[in-house]
Each structure stands twice: as C-alpha cells, then as structure tokens.
Amino acid sequence: MRWDSVHDGRTAFLSCMRAMCAPGTPIEIPCVPQLCELTELDSAAALLLALLDRGLSLGVSGGDAARRVAAMVVADTGATSAGVSEADWVLVHGAAADTIARARRGSPLAPETGATLVIAAAGEPHPMSITGPGVCDRATVLVPLDAVAVHAFTAANSQPPCGVDLLIVTANCVIGLPRSVSLGVA
C-alpha cells in the first residue's frame, strides 16, 4: 500500500492528538509509509510526515536507519535538519535518556518552544504510574521506557511550563506523554 499524504497523514495526526489527550494510552497508527524495515521507525515516520512542515526542524538520535528515515521525512515535508538541542522535533531510536536531557525545553515566556521527541521504541513496556491532566487520579500504564529515561523526562519537565513532550511509537501504536504529566516506575 502506498502512503497517501492527505488521507494517511490526517489519520496519523488524529492518532497523535488522541494519544496526547489520553496520556499513557496506546493509540493505534492504522497506516505507515513503509520507508523502513524497522516497524517502530516506520510508525515514527508516519507521525513525523503528518506533523512536520516548512518552518519546523528535525533532529535525530540513533543509528543509520534513523538518520535515513529522518532524511526522507525532511525531504518530503520541507522541514530542516537541526541538532538535538536546537530542534523543534527529535526522532529517537535507541536509548532515549541522553536525548531527552539534551532536548530544547523552551523558556517561561515561550514554553511552546520546548521540543517534542518521537521515540521509536522496540523494547518491552514497563509498568509506570502516571498522574496529571487527562489521567483519572493515578493510573498504571505500560510504557516502553527504561527507568533512566523516565528520570530524564521528570528532570526535563521539572520547571513548568517548560519541558519536553514525548510521543512513544511502537510497531503499531503511539503513546503520548505531554510535559504536564508525572511518571513513576510502578
């Protein structure tokens, strides 16, 4: 099946919005562009193709496959390439803690300039406790992040409203973790 930038892009966009409105909840990504043999990177590409355009920048943290996917996304969307600490969006494949720590957090006067990281995760999910807007009381969710990445996420978001947002992508779903939520290892 061929990726339709309008129809499939809109579907991927809606998956992202649903994921950010229901933090910690896996939301299906129904269609991917088939740019990469690694399914988690292909799903990440679907989100980036739907969300990036001219005027935005994309950084990348990962190996050759992640760099190839990022280059294709940049070419297709008109976004520019940037380093992790300057990018609006960052594609992460592999260990995420260092990249979360280096990502742009915005400022008190412009918190919206904090980065969004799209983490292509192939690892096993771990139980996490989550609280914050969009979560009823305290919930336990399964998130494919290790304890070091959870600590980095907590540290990056320790001075609200500044921080980073995460879209964690697996082979067929996206899990949103906006900067307004708190995570703990359950």
VMD Tcl script that draws the C-alpha trace (Angstrom):
set ca {
  {0.00 0.00 0.00}
  {1.28 3.48 -0.86}
  {1.28 6.32 1.71}
  {-1.32 8.98 0.94}
  {-0.01 12.20 2.47}
  {-3.51 13.67 2.83}
  {-5.63 10.73 4.00}
  {-2.97 8.74 5.84}
  {-1.36 11.90 7.19}
  {-4.69 13.02 8.66}
  {-5.20 9.60 10.26}
  {-1.70 9.68 11.81}
  {-2.31 13.26 13.02}
  {-5.53 12.18 14.72}
  {-3.73 9.26 16.39}
  {-1.21 11.73 17.85}
  {-3.92 14.06 19.12}
  {-5.79 11.19 20.76}
  {-2.56 9.97 22.36}
  {-1.77 13.39 23.83}
  {-5.34 13.76 25.15}
  {-5.22 10.33 26.86}
  {-1.66 10.18 28.25}
  {-0.23 6.69 28.63}
  {-2.92 5.08 26.47}
  {-1.72 3.21 23.37}
  {-3.47 4.57 20.26}
  {-3.34 2.61 17.02}
  {-1.48 4.01 13.99}
  {-3.52 2.44 11.18}
  {-1.20 3.18 8.23}
  {2.55 3.62 7.83}
  {4.59 4.86 4.84}
  {6.82 1.78 4.51}
  {10.05 3.78 4.47}
  {11.98 1.42 6.72}
  {12.18 -2.29 7.54}
  {12.14 -1.48 11.28}
  {8.43 -1.24 12.12}
  {8.89 1.16 15.05}
  {10.82 3.59 12.82}
  {8.24 3.27 10.06}
  {5.48 4.15 12.54}
  {7.55 7.11 13.78}
  {7.93 8.24 10.17}
  {4.13 8.23 9.78}
  {3.79 10.66 12.69}
  {6.60 12.92 11.51}
  {5.22 13.03 7.96}
  {1.85 14.08 9.40}
  {3.18 16.69 11.83}
  {6.19 18.39 10.24}
  {6.27 21.05 7.56}
  {8.30 24.05 6.44}
  {9.43 26.23 9.31}
  {10.00 23.29 11.67}
  {13.25 21.47 12.35}
  {14.01 17.80 12.97}
  {16.91 16.40 14.95}
  {17.85 12.74 15.07}
  {19.37 10.47 17.70}
  {20.07 6.94 16.56}
  {21.87 4.84 14.01}
  {21.91 4.78 10.22}
  {18.28 3.64 9.87}
  {17.03 6.56 11.99}
  {19.17 9.02 10.02}
  {17.83 7.65 6.71}
  {14.22 7.95 7.91}
  {14.85 11.49 9.18}
  {16.40 12.48 5.82}
  {13.37 11.14 3.93}
  {10.97 12.97 6.26}
  {12.88 16.23 5.87}
  {12.91 15.87 2.07}
  {9.17 15.13 1.95}
  {7.94 17.76 4.42}
  {10.24 20.71 3.77}
  {11.37 20.73 7.41}
  {15.03 21.46 8.10}
  {17.63 19.33 9.86}
  {18.98 20.51 13.22}
  {20.98 19.25 16.15}
  {19.10 17.63 19.03}
  {19.42 20.66 21.34}
  {18.11 23.10 18.70}
  {15.38 21.02 17.03}
  {11.62 21.52 17.33}
  {11.14 17.76 16.83}
  {13.57 14.93 17.53}
  {13.44 11.37 16.21}
  {14.95 8.97 18.75}
  {15.84 5.33 18.07}
  {17.71 3.57 20.85}
  {18.44 4.74 24.38}
  {16.40 7.90 24.99}
  {17.61 9.35 28.32}
  {20.54 11.40 26.99}
  {18.45 12.80 24.13}
  {15.61 13.75 26.48}
  {18.15 15.55 28.69}
  {19.63 17.48 25.73}
  {16.34 18.43 24.03}
  {15.17 22.04 23.99}
  {12.79 22.89 26.87}
  {11.55 26.36 25.94}
  {11.50 29.29 28.35}
  {8.99 30.70 30.85}
  {7.97 33.31 28.25}
  {7.90 30.81 25.36}
  {7.24 27.32 26.76}
  {5.78 26.25 23.43}
  {9.32 26.19 22.03}
  {10.10 23.04 24.03}
  {10.82 20.07 21.78}
  {8.63 17.09 21.02}
  {10.51 13.80 20.90}
  {9.22 10.93 18.78}
  {10.78 7.85 20.36}
  {10.75 4.75 18.15}
  {10.71 2.04 20.82}
  {11.31 -1.64 20.17}
  {11.77 -2.68 23.81}
  {9.37 -4.26 26.24}
  {6.89 -2.00 28.03}
  {7.29 -1.45 31.77}
  {4.54 -0.60 34.27}
  {4.57 3.10 35.19}
  {2.38 5.18 37.44}
  {1.06 8.30 35.76}
  {-0.75 11.38 37.06}
  {-1.74 14.68 35.51}
  {-4.21 16.23 33.10}
  {-6.05 13.61 31.03}
  {-5.49 10.87 33.62}
  {-8.14 9.84 36.15}
  {-6.49 10.01 39.60}
  {-3.34 7.88 39.46}
  {-3.18 5.18 36.83}
  {-0.76 2.41 35.94}
  {0.22 2.24 32.29}
  {2.66 0.16 30.24}
  {5.32 2.32 28.59}
  {8.41 1.13 26.68}
  {10.82 3.47 28.53}
  {13.52 2.42 30.98}
  {13.92 3.96 34.44}
  {16.78 6.22 33.27}
  {14.61 7.71 30.50}
  {11.74 8.22 32.98}
  {14.15 10.08 35.28}
  {15.33 12.24 32.34}
  {11.70 13.02 31.41}
  {10.96 14.05 35.03}
  {14.07 16.25 35.17}
  {13.34 17.87 31.78}
  {9.85 18.82 32.98}
  {10.78 19.96 36.48}
  {10.25 23.68 35.80}
  {6.72 24.05 34.38}
  {5.55 25.27 31.97}
  {8.91 24.49 30.32}
  {9.75 20.96 29.23}
  {9.51 18.33 26.53}
  {6.65 16.23 25.19}
  {7.07 12.59 24.20}
  {5.35 10.53 21.53}
  {6.50 6.95 22.07}
  {5.95 4.84 18.99}
  {5.92 1.05 18.77}
  {5.28 -1.12 15.74}
  {1.59 -0.16 15.55}
  {0.70 2.41 18.21}
  {1.63 5.75 19.76}
  {1.66 6.65 23.45}
  {1.57 10.35 24.31}
  {3.33 11.77 27.35}
  {2.83 15.54 27.48}
  {5.09 17.60 29.73}
  {2.16 18.12 32.10}
  {2.12 14.50 33.35}
  {4.25 12.89 36.02}
  {5.64 9.38 35.64}
  {6.99 6.99 38.19}
  {8.25 3.45 37.99}
  {5.44 1.27 39.36}
}
mol new
graphics top color blue
foreach p $ca { graphics top sphere $p radius 0.5 }
foreach p [lrange $ca 0 end-1] q [lrange $ca 1 end] { graphics top cylinder $p $q radius 0.2 }
display resetview
